[in-house]
Every structure is written in structure tokens, then in C-alpha cells.
């Protein structure tokens, strides 16, 4: 079976998150498909490749349902953040152990010196969420 490679902008989701996200790649590894850069298994940095999955619903995450208890002014970058703040929920970002990489079976094609990322890859958040490609997105 032929693997489908993952490019910048591919939708992703977390099993514990309330909203999908898309994979980002600030700088290309130099290999593209249909003019979109390919990602590799090391492209899983929070704040760089993965931003947020909305609010976390895993009770093991102590900050997942932290309430906004004080009234103050916030500067938001998107209406999604405004919606989350209005609902009393702070955005939840995944937490990975140092050295975490996407897990997958295929490792024979390299991009930027690392195995290319495929649509079957997964990540596991410290709080128990499973992150995978969102084929519905």
C-alpha cells in the first residue's frame, strides 16, 4: 500500500480536543508536493507546527478547564480565541515529552534528513490525547 505524505496545512485533531488544527511548517525542508512543503517526523513542536486543539476535555490535564475568573482586557489574534475566552475556557495546547516524534511505520523516505511524515502518523500528548491526521478536515 502506497503511503500518503503530509504537507503544510494538513488538518489534524486530538482525541481530547474540542477543535481541529492544521500542521504548520514555518520553513520548508526543501521538498514539495503540488507546491506544498512536506513535513517529517520531527515536525511536532507546539507553537511552531501545532498551535491548539481548542479546549482539552481530558480530566488528567490540570489546566484543561481552567476558568477565567478575573475580568481583564485581552488581545486576541482570532475570533476562535475570543469565543474560547467568552465561554470561560483557555486554549489547550498539547504537551510532549522531550524528543517526541510522530510515530509511524514508514521510515524509508527522508525529508530534511528525517523520515517523511505520513497520514497514518500519530502523537501522544502527556495528558493522554492521541493526535492524528483529520481525514474529515
Buried (B, 14 or more C-beta within 10 A) or exposed (E): EEBEBBBBEBEBBBBBBBBBBBBBBEEBBEBEEEEBBBBBBBBBEBEEBBBBBBBBBBEEBEEBBBEBEEEEEEEEEEEBBEEBBEEEBBBBBBBBEEEBBBEBEBEEEEBBEBBBBBBBBEBBBEBBBEBBBBEEE
